């Protein structure tokens, strides 16, 4: 094999591996069930949690989604937004430690929400919106373990917790990070976010989709840059080889 061909093969291999790494990282990130909220301050009130469920199976559809809400740091006043094609079952449980609020003492809270009846097909995702009355103010994050059932009977268990400072597990549970905000500001943020939800309807989902598109676009650009660098290296090698050949012929 000539030096030029060997260089081209090496450059092509490096480019392919780098691009594959970018695409694999993107796929792994987008396959997870995630939770989002515009009202993520500690003690925030009147907001919405959005659970985004993508379908990562090529030959099966998602037919059931179970989200387990924490009861050690309960989310109060949970209401499920009607979802076309899906039926929601809400399960409540008695709290081990009642929560005192301005409206009285809360002894029960929602511990599980199960959506059935719909389908999320390959290459698609579904947003499930859940309104809340108040987030807890005594924790830094909320973990929502989730089970995703497919039409072939397989179940993706998004229940693994990420250790602090450690690597993300293979099947991470959706986590909402809570920010430290003054009590009054937290309430204002929650109310404003809820008003935006009511006015824009599905606008929040569109915004999140745009954010995901921006991330995907950025990853795509990275892959293109890697490819261009690989081709540039190959072109340089070809030019160098031709120069060396020409010199040998002159000699």
PEURBEL-V956180 format. One record per residue. PHI is phi in radians with two decimals (* if undefined). PSI is psi in radians with two decimals (none if undefined). Layout:
PHI & PSI
PHI & PSI
//
This chain:
* & 2.31
-1.19 & 2.75
-1.02 & -0.62
-1.15 & -0.81
-1.11 & -0.68
-1.11 & -0.73
-1.12 & -0.73
-1.07 & -0.72
-1.12 & -0.76
-1.11 & -0.75
-1.12 & -0.73
-1.12 & -0.69
-1.13 & -0.77
-1.09 & -0.76
-1.09 & -0.78
-1.11 & -0.76
-1.13 & -0.72
-1.14 & -0.79
-1.10 & -0.71
-1.10 & -0.65
-1.12 & -0.71
-1.10 & -0.82
-1.15 & -0.67
-1.13 & -0.75
-1.09 & -0.70
-1.14 & -0.78
-1.10 & -0.72
-1.13 & -0.67
-1.20 & -0.76
-1.35 & -0.23
-1.42 & -0.27
-1.35 & 2.59
-1.33 & 2.31
-2.28 & 2.85
-2.22 & 2.43
-2.36 & 2.73
-2.82 & 2.43
-1.41 & -0.18
-2.04 & 1.43
-2.00 & 0.33
-1.42 & 2.64
-1.06 & 2.26
1.35 & 0.15
-1.04 & 2.57
-2.15 & 2.72
0.92 & 1.04
-2.20 & -2.98
-2.37 & 2.33
-1.73 & 2.34
-2.04 & 2.07
-1.72 & 2.01
-1.71 & 2.12
-2.07 & 1.83
-1.55 & 2.74
-1.79 & 2.03
-1.75 & 0.01
-1.60 & 2.41
-1.37 & -0.55
-2.06 & 0.17
-2.48 & 2.68
-1.84 & 2.67
-1.39 & 2.21
-2.10 & -0.15
-2.67 & 2.37
-2.31 & 2.17
-2.06 & 2.10
-1.96 & 2.23
-1.83 & 2.08
-1.55 & 2.49
-1.16 & 2.47
-1.90 & -0.23
-1.32 & -0.52
-2.27 & 1.36
-1.21 & 2.60
-1.63 & 2.14
-1.66 & 2.65
1.12 & 0.78
-1.36 & 2.31
-2.34 & 2.37
-1.62 & 2.30
-1.35 & 2.26
-0.99 & 2.38
-2.16 & 2.14
-0.96 & 2.21
1.50 & -0.13
-2.10 & 2.54
-1.97 & 2.41
-1.97 & 2.34
-2.00 & 2.16
-1.88 & 2.24
-1.96 & 2.28
-1.93 & 2.75
-2.44 & 2.70
-1.39 & 2.30
-1.34 & 2.44
-1.17 & -0.58
-2.23 & 1.85
-0.99 & 2.64
-1.91 & 2.21
-1.56 & 2.25
-2.23 & 3.06
-1.13 & -0.39
-1.66 & 0.02
2.26 & -3.02
-1.64 & 2.25
-1.71 & 2.18
-1.93 & -0.24
-2.25 & 2.62
-2.62 & 2.77
-1.24 & 2.27
-1.98 & -0.28
-2.73 & 2.46
-2.25 & 2.23
-2.12 & 2.15
-1.84 & 2.29
-2.45 & 2.94
1.72 & -0.38
-1.78 & -3.05
-2.47 & 2.37
-2.01 & 1.94
-1.54 & 3.00
-0.99 & 2.35
1.40 & 0.14
-2.12 & 2.92
-2.48 & 2.86
-2.34 & 2.35
-1.71 & 2.23
-1.95 & 2.02
-1.70 & 2.34
-2.27 & 2.08
-1.43 & 2.58
-2.31 & 2.68
-1.52 & -0.66
-2.81 & 2.40
-1.58 & 2.68
-1.16 & 2.68
-1.99 & 0.19
-2.08 & 0.49
-2.62 & 2.77
-1.62 & -0.28
-2.73 & 2.77
-2.15 & 2.26
-1.87 & 2.24
-2.07 & 1.57
-1.11 & 2.44
-2.38 & 2.44
-1.98 & 2.27
-2.06 & 1.96
-1.76 & 2.36
-1.80 & 2.87
-1.15 & -0.34
-1.59 & 0.08
1.68 & -0.23
-1.23 & 2.59
-2.21 & 2.15
-1.57 & 2.13
-1.80 & 1.69
-1.55 & 1.33
-2.28 & -0.04
-1.43 & 2.34
-1.65 & 2.42
-1.44 & 2.12
-1.17 & 2.56
-1.08 & 2.19
1.37 & 0.02
-1.76 & 3.10
-1.39 & 2.66
-1.19 & 2.32
-1.23 & 3.04
-1.18 & -0.65
-2.17 & 1.26
-1.24 & 2.50
-1.33 & 2.53
-1.07 & 2.34
-2.26 & 2.32
-1.87 & 2.02
-1.39 & 2.26
-1.72 & 2.40
-1.72 & 2.64
-1.47 & 2.03
-2.42 & 2.58
-0.98 & 2.58
-0.99 & -0.79
-1.14 & -0.71
-1.17 & -0.63
-1.08 & -0.72
-1.18 & -0.70
-1.11 & -0.73
-1.07 & -0.78
-1.10 & -0.76
-1.14 & -0.73
-1.13 & -0.74
-1.10 & -0.70
-1.16 & -0.66
-1.12 & -0.71
-1.09 & -0.69
-1.06 & -0.79
-1.15 & -0.68
-1.33 & -0.69
-1.66 & -0.23
1.15 & -1.88
-1.60 & 0.26
-1.06 & -0.62
-1.08 & -0.72
-1.10 & -0.69
-1.14 & -0.68
-1.11 & -0.78
-1.12 & -0.67
-1.11 & -0.67
-1.13 & -0.70
-1.06 & -0.75
-1.11 & -0.69
-1.10 & -0.69
-1.11 & -0.73
-1.10 & -0.81
-1.09 & -0.69
-1.11 & -0.71
-1.10 & -0.73
-1.12 & -0.66
-1.12 & -0.73
-1.09 & -0.70
-1.03 & -0.76
-1.09 & -0.71
-1.13 & -0.71
-1.08 & -0.76
-1.03 & -0.74
-1.12 & -0.77
-1.09 & -0.73
-1.07 & -0.69
-1.12 & -0.74
-1.17 & -0.65
-1.10 & -0.72
-1.10 & -0.70
-1.15 & -0.74
-1.10 & -0.71
-1.09 & -0.71
-1.13 & -0.69
-1.12 & -0.81
-1.07 & -0.70
-1.15 & -0.69
-1.15 & -0.70
-1.14 & -0.67
-1.10 & -0.76
-1.12 & -0.67
-1.14 & -0.74
-1.10 & -0.72
-1.11 & -0.70
-1.13 & -0.65
-1.19 & -0.68
-1.12 & -0.63
-1.25 & none
//
